[in-house]
Amino acid sequence: MATKVRNTQEELVKAIADIVSEMPLARAFQLYQFALFLKTHPLPTEETYEAVETDEALWNAQFAATEDEKLAALVAAVEAEIDEEGTLPMFDERGAFAEQKR
């Protein structure tokens, strides 16, 4: 999946809305929880937009080089664990990090 860097807040909001509109409700809720987490954990002051953009380019290159079969196997394993309820939520309903005690 190719991603285009968006340059304005309005473009980012629209791009995110487009993505969410195609997700199942459970996934959209996970994205919402993650957005709440990000809202309460801003970027460190030393991290610039350019640094994030460079990191994103590296991530995209690494992701593009991933073998589809290996990635599909990883996704299947994670989804199986989620389906078996072997995972716990990372964030509470307010978007705060949920510390889990086992």
Secondary structure, DSSP 8 states (H G I E B T S, - for coil): -------SHHHHHHHHHHHHHTS-HHHHHHHHHHHHHHHHS---TT--HHHHHHHHHHHHHHHHTS-HHHHHHHHHHHHHHHHTT----SB-TTS-B-----
